[in-house]
Amino acid sequence: MEVGFHYEDGALVADGSEPPARVPMRNEHRPTSRPGHRLPHAWITSGGRRLS
């Protein structure tokens, strides 16, 4: 998986925000919850079970 990958179009609804600035060397990752971007990883608990 490429860090920072995002979808420009398709089955998503834009929220009007500007995309994060691109880093040419890709040595810096700026997490975002903007539509089309992958959400950062998080652990959740459901029914007493820890899930990824």
N, C-alpha and C positions, 0 to 999 in steps of 0.2 A: 504494500500500500504506500502510495506517495503521500508524505506529510504535506498538508496544505491543499490537497486536491479539492476541487469543487466543481459543481455542475453549473453551467451558465444558463441553460434553458431546459425545458422538459416539464415534468409533473411537479412544479413548485410555484409558489406565489411570492413574487418579490415584495420586500418590505420597504423599499425606497432608500435603504441605507447604502452607503458607498462600500465597495469591497475593500478588504485590507490591502495596504500597499504591498506590491510584490517585491520580494527580496531576490535579486538576480542570482546570488550564490546559493540560495535556499538553505542558509545556515541559521536562519532565525524563523521560528514558527510562532504565529500569532493566532491562538485559538479564538474562534468566533462561533456564535450561534445563528449567524446570518443564514437565511434560506439558501439551500444548495450546498452548504458546507457540512462536513461530518462533525457530529457532536463529540466533545472530549469524553474519554472513558470515565465511568463512575460506577461504584459498587452500590447496590440497593438491597434492601431486605424485604422479602415478600413471604408471608406465611412462615416466618421464622427461618427462612433459608436465605443465605447470602448469594446474590446473583450478580453477574457481570453485565 
